């Protein structure tokens, strides 16, 4: 009578390992997505600070100007408009609206990024701080 070799793993052992890997992936993927969304938000806030500073500099150098034309190519992040000499590029996928200085010293502009969860756009004040 031949004896059977007991080397290797049983089907049950392999299935248990697959289930454990699946559970770990199910816990890790949402955490990675949250970190990615947070990094996009922080990058957009940093871009907003840079754009706000550039717009304020443009307004100071061009007395009487109250609206600064800002646009960015969403695919490349290249800035065009009035402040192209001050800021060359922002994060890819980001869209920007015009920067307006309102009488009384207040000003605001909006930025959006299609990688953000809803809402996909945010409004920033003249210092580049997020307006809730």
Buried (B, 14 or more C-beta within 10 A) or exposed (E): EEEEEEEEEEEEEEEEEEEEEEEEEEEEEEEEEEEEBEEBBEBBBEBBEBBBBBBBBBBEEEEEBEBBBBBBBBEEBBBEBBBBEBBEBBBBBBBBBBBBBEEEEEBBBBBBBEBBEEEEBBBBBBEBEEEE
